[in-house]
């Protein structure tokens, strides 16, 4: 599942569902699930840097847009940390499963249309 998550992340930024299938099957505590997910996708995204550089994606226009949205990314991350700490482990797993089905259905819909 790691290979599939890495491949789909590189091709379509859609590595979440394969990773979640693997991680949820391990019954990790919710904080371990979030930490493992964060580290896995941080590594995957660093592997993408040379390809994006070779494609010329690190230009002034993209970096300006990145700088504009950086505060929102930081605030969203902090809000996510707070939310995960407040949700019970049982409810967290239900939420993740529901979101996985919704995201998977949306990815299939986009692939068909």
C-alpha positions as CSV (number, residue, x, y, z in Angstrom):
1,X,0.0,0.0,0.0
2,X,3.0,2.3,0.6
3,X,4.0,1.9,-3.0
4,X,0.5,2.5,-4.3
5,X,0.2,5.6,-2.0
6,X,3.5,7.0,-3.3
7,X,2.6,6.3,-6.9
8,X,-0.9,7.9,-6.7
9,X,0.5,10.8,-4.7
10,X,3.1,11.5,-7.4
11,X,0.7,11.1,-10.3
12,X,-2.5,12.7,-8.9
13,X,-1.9,13.9,-5.4
14,X,-4.2,11.1,-4.3
15,X,-2.1,9.0,-2.0
16,X,-4.4,9.5,1.0
17,X,-6.9,6.6,0.4
18,X,-4.3,3.8,-0.1
19,X,-2.4,5.1,3.0
20,X,-5.5,5.2,5.0
21,X,-6.5,1.7,4.1
22,X,-3.2,0.4,5.3
23,X,-3.0,2.6,8.4
24,X,-6.6,1.9,9.5
25,X,-6.0,-1.8,9.1
26,X,-3.3,-1.5,11.7
27,X,-5.6,0.0,14.3
28,X,-3.1,2.7,15.3
29,X,-4.2,5.1,18.1
30,X,-5.5,8.2,16.5
31,X,-2.4,10.3,17.4
32,X,-0.1,7.7,15.9
33,X,-2.2,7.5,12.8
34,X,-1.9,11.3,12.3
35,X,1.8,11.4,13.1
36,X,2.5,8.5,10.7
37,X,0.5,10.1,8.0
38,X,2.3,13.4,8.5
39,X,5.7,11.9,8.3
40,X,4.8,9.6,5.4
41,X,3.5,12.4,3.2
42,X,6.3,14.8,4.2
43,X,8.8,12.2,2.9
44,X,6.7,11.6,-0.3
45,X,6.4,15.3,-0.9
46,X,10.2,15.8,-0.5
47,X,10.7,13.1,-3.2
48,X,8.6,15.2,-5.5
49,X,10.8,18.3,-5.3
50,X,13.4,17.3,-7.9
51,X,10.6,16.5,-10.4
52,X,8.8,19.8,-9.8
53,X,12.1,21.6,-10.1
54,X,12.9,19.9,-13.4
55,X,9.5,21.0,-14.6
56,X,10.2,24.6,-13.7
57,X,7.4,24.7,-11.0
58,X,9.5,26.8,-8.6
59,X,9.0,30.1,-10.4
60,X,8.3,33.5,-9.0
61,X,4.5,33.2,-9.7
62,X,4.2,29.9,-7.8
63,X,6.4,30.9,-5.0
64,X,4.4,34.2,-4.5
65,X,1.2,32.2,-4.3
66,X,2.9,29.9,-1.8
67,X,3.9,32.8,0.3
68,X,0.4,34.2,0.2
69,X,-1.2,30.9,1.4
70,X,1.5,30.0,3.9
71,X,-0.2,31.7,6.9
72,X,-3.4,29.8,6.0
73,X,-1.5,26.5,5.9
74,X,0.0,27.2,9.3
75,X,-3.3,28.1,10.9
76,X,-5.0,25.1,9.3
77,X,-2.3,22.8,10.7
78,X,-2.7,24.3,14.2
79,X,-6.5,23.9,14.0
80,X,-6.1,20.3,12.9
81,X,-3.8,19.5,15.8
82,X,-6.2,21.0,18.2
83,X,-9.2,19.1,16.6
84,X,-7.4,15.8,16.7
85,X,-6.5,16.2,20.4
86,X,-10.2,16.9,21.2
87,X,-11.8,14.0,19.3
88,X,-12.1,10.7,21.0
89,X,-10.2,7.8,19.3
90,X,-13.4,5.9,18.5
91,X,-15.1,8.9,16.9
92,X,-11.8,9.7,15.1
93,X,-11.8,6.3,13.4
94,X,-15.4,6.7,12.3
95,X,-14.7,10.2,10.9
96,X,-11.6,8.9,9.0
97,X,-13.6,6.0,7.5
98,X,-16.4,8.2,6.4
99,X,-14.0,10.8,4.9
100,X,-12.1,8.0,3.1
101,X,-15.3,6.7,1.4
102,X,-16.3,10.3,0.4
103,X,-12.8,11.1,-1.0
104,X,-12.5,7.7,-2.7
105,X,-15.9,8.2,-4.4
106,X,-14.9,11.7,-5.5
107,X,-11.7,10.4,-7.0
108,X,-13.6,7.7,-8.9
109,X,-16.1,10.3,-10.1
110,X,-13.3,12.6,-11.3
111,X,-11.7,9.7,-13.1
112,X,-14.9,8.7,-14.9
113,X,-16.0,12.2,-15.9
